[in-house]
Amino acid sequence: MTEEGVRPSLIVEVVSPTYRQNDLVTKVQHYLQARGPCYVIIDREEDEDPPTLIGYAYHPNGWLPMPTDAHGRLWL
Protein backbone atom coordinates (compact mmCIF):
# COMPACT_ATOMS: atom_id res chain seq x y z
CA MET A 1 0.00 0.00 0.00
CA THR A 2 2.69 2.44 0.97
CA GLU A 3 4.75 1.76 -2.14
CA GLU A 4 1.83 2.61 -4.45
CA GLY A 5 0.91 5.74 -2.53
CA VAL A 6 -2.79 4.83 -2.27
CA ARG A 7 -5.11 3.48 0.38
CA PRO A 8 -7.11 0.31 -0.23
CA SER A 9 -10.80 0.71 -1.10
CA LEU A 10 -11.71 -2.68 0.32
CA ILE A 11 -9.85 -5.03 2.65
CA VAL A 12 -10.99 -8.66 2.78
CA GLU A 13 -9.66 -11.10 5.37
CA VAL A 14 -10.37 -14.82 5.14
CA VAL A 15 -9.90 -16.27 8.62
CA SER A 16 -7.49 -19.16 8.90
CA PRO A 17 -8.27 -21.76 11.59
CA THR A 18 -4.58 -21.87 12.48
CA TYR A 19 -4.26 -18.09 12.90
CA ARG A 20 -7.75 -17.28 14.16
CA GLN A 21 -6.64 -14.92 16.97
CA ASN A 22 -4.33 -13.05 14.62
CA ASP A 23 -6.97 -12.73 11.89
CA LEU A 24 -9.83 -11.65 14.18
CA VAL A 25 -7.98 -9.43 16.67
CA THR A 26 -4.48 -8.35 15.68
CA LYS A 27 -5.12 -7.66 12.00
CA VAL A 28 -8.29 -5.71 12.79
CA GLN A 29 -6.13 -3.07 14.49
CA HIS A 30 -3.48 -3.16 11.75
CA TYR A 31 -6.06 -2.62 9.02
CA LEU A 32 -7.57 0.29 10.95
CA GLN A 33 -4.23 2.05 10.51
CA ALA A 34 -4.53 1.54 6.73
CA ARG A 35 -7.78 3.55 6.86
CA GLY A 36 -9.51 1.68 4.08
CA PRO A 37 -13.20 2.65 3.97
CA CYS A 38 -14.45 -0.93 4.13
CA TYR A 39 -13.11 -4.06 5.83
CA VAL A 40 -14.74 -7.48 5.51
CA ILE A 41 -13.89 -10.65 7.42
CA ILE A 42 -14.99 -14.03 6.06
CA ASP A 43 -15.11 -16.45 8.97
CA ARG A 44 -16.02 -20.05 9.75
CA GLU A 45 -15.74 -21.27 13.30
CA GLU A 46 -15.74 -24.89 12.11
CA ASP A 47 -14.77 -26.20 8.65
CA GLU A 48 -18.28 -27.46 7.94
CA ASP A 49 -19.98 -24.19 9.00
CA PRO A 50 -21.24 -21.80 6.34
CA PRO A 51 -19.11 -18.66 6.05
CA THR A 52 -20.08 -15.66 8.14
CA LEU A 53 -19.44 -12.13 6.90
CA ILE A 54 -18.35 -9.48 9.37
CA GLY A 55 -18.19 -5.98 7.91
CA TYR A 56 -16.69 -2.78 9.23
CA ALA A 57 -16.74 0.79 7.96
CA TYR A 58 -13.80 3.05 8.78
CA HIS A 59 -14.23 5.82 11.33
CA PRO A 60 -11.31 7.79 12.84
CA ASN A 61 -12.28 6.52 16.31
CA GLY A 62 -12.40 2.88 15.22
CA TRP A 63 -14.27 0.46 13.00
CA LEU A 64 -18.05 0.78 12.87
CA PRO A 65 -19.92 -2.51 12.41
CA MET A 66 -21.78 -2.87 9.12
CA PRO A 67 -25.15 -4.60 9.35
CA THR A 68 -25.85 -7.71 7.28
CA ASP A 69 -29.19 -8.31 5.62
CA ALA A 70 -31.58 -11.15 6.48
CA HIS A 71 -29.43 -13.53 4.39
CA GLY A 72 -26.15 -12.55 6.06
CA ARG A 73 -24.97 -10.46 3.08
CA LEU A 74 -23.19 -7.12 3.21
CA TRP A 75 -23.84 -4.17 0.97
CA LEU A 76 -20.40 -3.20 -0.32
C-alpha contacts under 8 A as a table, 3 or more apart, distances in Angstrom:
res1	aa1	res2	aa2	distance
1	M	4	E	5.48
1	M	5	G	6.34
1	M	6	V	6.02
1	M	7	R	6.19
1	M	8	P	7.12
2	T	5	G	5.13
2	T	6	V	6.80
2	T	7	R	7.88
7	R	34	A	6.67
7	R	35	R	7.02
7	R	36	G	6.03
8	P	11	I	6.65
8	P	34	A	7.52
8	P	35	R	7.83
8	P	36	G	5.12
8	P	37	P	7.76
9	S	36	G	5.43
9	S	37	P	5.94
9	S	38	C	6.59
10	L	36	G	6.16
10	L	37	P	6.63
10	L	38	C	5.00
10	L	39	Y	5.85
10	L	40	V	7.69
11	I	31	Y	7.80
11	I	36	G	6.86
11	I	38	C	6.34
11	I	39	Y	4.66
11	I	40	V	6.17
12	V	39	Y	5.91
12	V	40	V	4.78
12	V	41	I	5.82
12	V	42	I	7.46
13	E	23	D	7.25
13	E	39	Y	7.86
13	E	40	V	6.24
13	E	41	I	4.73
13	E	42	I	6.12
14	V	23	D	7.85
14	V	41	I	5.91
14	V	42	I	4.77
14	V	43	D	6.30
15	V	19	Y	7.31
15	V	20	R	6.03
15	V	23	D	5.64
15	V	24	L	7.22
15	V	41	I	6.99
15	V	42	I	6.12
15	V	43	D	5.22
15	V	44	R	7.28
16	S	19	Y	5.25
16	S	20	R	5.59
16	S	23	D	7.11
17	P	20	R	5.20
17	P	45	E	7.69
19	Y	22	N	5.32
19	Y	23	D	6.09
20	R	23	D	5.14
20	R	24	L	6.00
21	Q	24	L	5.36
21	Q	25	V	5.66
21	Q	26	T	7.04
22	N	25	V	5.54
22	N	26	T	4.82
22	N	27	K	6.05
23	D	26	T	6.30
23	D	27	K	5.40
23	D	28	V	7.20
24	L	27	K	6.54
24	L	28	V	6.29
24	L	41	I	7.95
25	V	28	V	5.39
25	V	29	Q	6.97
26	T	29	Q	5.65
26	T	30	H	6.58
27	K	30	H	4.79
27	K	31	Y	5.93
28	V	31	Y	5.35
28	V	32	L	6.31
29	Q	32	L	5.08
29	Q	33	Q	6.76
30	H	33	Q	5.41
30	H	34	A	6.96
31	Y	34	A	4.99
31	Y	35	R	6.76
31	Y	36	G	7.41
31	Y	39	Y	7.87
32	L	35	R	5.24
32	L	36	G	7.28
32	L	58	Y	7.16
32	L	62	G	6.95
32	L	63	W	7.01
35	R	58	Y	6.34
36	G	39	Y	6.99
36	G	58	Y	6.51
37	P	57	A	5.65
37	P	58	Y	4.86
38	C	55	G	7.33
38	C	56	Y	5.87
38	C	57	A	4.78
38	C	58	Y	6.16
38	C	76	L	7.77
39	Y	55	G	5.82
39	Y	56	Y	5.10
39	Y	57	A	6.42
39	Y	58	Y	7.73
40	V	53	L	6.76
40	V	54	I	5.65
40	V	55	G	4.47
40	V	56	Y	6.31
41	I	52	T	7.99
41	I	53	L	5.76
41	I	54	I	5.00
41	I	55	G	6.37
42	I	51	P	6.19
42	I	52	T	5.73
42	I	53	L	4.91
42	I	54	I	6.55
43	D	51	P	5.43
43	D	52	T	5.11
43	D	53	L	6.45
43	D	54	I	7.70
44	R	47	D	6.37
44	R	48	E	7.95
44	R	49	D	5.78
44	R	50	P	6.47
44	R	51	P	5.02
44	R	52	T	6.19
45	E	49	D	6.71
46	E	49	D	5.31
52	T	72	G	7.13
53	L	68	T	7.80
53	L	72	G	6.78
53	L	73	R	6.93
53	L	74	L	7.27
54	I	65	P	7.76
54	I	66	M	7.46
54	I	68	T	7.99
55	G	65	P	5.94
55	G	66	M	4.90
55	G	67	P	7.25
55	G	68	T	7.88
55	G	74	L	6.96
56	Y	63	W	5.52
56	Y	64	L	5.26
56	Y	65	P	4.54
56	Y	66	M	5.09
57	A	63	W	5.62
57	A	64	L	5.08
57	A	65	P	6.40
57	A	66	M	6.34
58	Y	62	G	6.59
58	Y	63	W	4.97
58	Y	64	L	6.32
59	H	62	G	5.20
59	H	63	W	5.62
59	H	64	L	6.51
60	P	63	W	7.91
66	M	74	L	7.42
67	P	74	L	6.93
68	T	71	H	7.43
68	T	72	G	5.01
68	T	73	R	5.10
68	T	74	L	4.90
68	T	75	W	7.52
69	D	72	G	5.24
69	D	73	R	5.37
69	D	74	L	6.57
70	A	73	R	7.46
